[in-house]
């Protein structure tokens, strides 16, 4: 009888503990799961900035924190190992940089750039990389095929937009942000026709991110030839984004064949 009593009290105790959450151990999120959470925060922040839901000061502080966390998590994942140095891939598959980089690289204007303030405009800290698409159908005119957007370097996809539709005010259209932990910087690819990666996904240089397109408020207009807008922002010691001109890297990048 005693053993039955003991068993009953043990059962009662475990029920109480379960109710109080003592023996329900939450598994600790893995670095990859944490990364997905930080990417969601990064994405939310970009939306809040462009919808003016957050002041430029608060946005910049939130950016510092989320990028610090992302950098820390990427270090835990050791994602930079073996991928440092050269090995950049030209983001437009099958195109030579000298025929594809807009204005031979003279379209780059970093002055007055502010990622956190939608009222500051007029800068273009980016290169527009063009494809042959005279009839503006998002296909290469000679091959009649979509043109792949390839990741310039390795990293993690931070955020994407896949919702853009004609009539939308969103200037970047279907965009993709990638953080490269080796360079400690962010790449932004805008105006894509298609996005083939998900936030939190690790990518290698040369991996397909999407397909070049004409999405975005101005990129969709007839006056705009089909291109990808590519920006590089290096993080400084305070985790704030500083535009840096990747022209030489682009000119020397490896070209991937069709
Ligand atoms: Zn551009």
Boltz pocket constraint, residues with backbone or C-beta under 6 A from the ligand:
constraints:
  - pocket:
      binder: B
      contacts: [[A, 124], [A, 126], [A, 127], [A, 128], [A, 228], [A, 229], [A, 230]]
      max_distance: 6.0
